[in-house]
């Protein structure tokens, strides 16, 4: 896997986690539990799907 493929693999995942963190912080300032919940779901889903995908590629 060359560097371009690694960048294209990891950048969207990192951006999704950062956006989830932004939703959690913004939801806290705005006093919106819905935004915080969506941010948490986005972060958890991204991590779970990434780990599951990495395990499948190794097998």
N, C-alpha and C positions, 0 to 999 in steps of 0.2 A: 504494500500500500504506500503510494508516494505521498508527499506532503500536501499536494492539492486535494487529494481524496480525503485525507485526514481532516483538513480544514473544512471541507464541504460536509463531512460527517459530524463534526463536533460543534461548529458555529450555530446551527439552528437549535441544537439542544441547549447550549449555553444561553442563547437569547431567550428561549422559552423559560428557563429557570429564572433569569433576570427579570423577565416580564412578570412572572408569578410573584417574585419578591416585591416588585413595584406595586402590584395589585394589593398585596398584603399591607404594605406601608401606606399606600394611598387610601385604602379602605379604613385603616386606623385613623387617619386624619379626618376623613370624611364621615366617620362613624357609620360605616356601611359594612355590616357583617357579610353581605352577599359578595362583595368584591374581595374580601379577605378569604372567604370560602373558595371562590373561583381561583384565586391565586394559589392557595394551598393544594387544591385539586390539580392544578396545572403542574406544579412542582412535583408532586407525588407521581402523577401519571408519566411525566417525562423521565424521572429516575427509574421507575419500574420498567417502562418500555425499553429504556436503554440497557438496563441490566439484563433483562430477558433476551434482548436481541444479541448482546455480547455472548451470553451463554450458549445460544443456539449456533452462533458462528464458530465457536470453539469445538462443538461436537461434531 
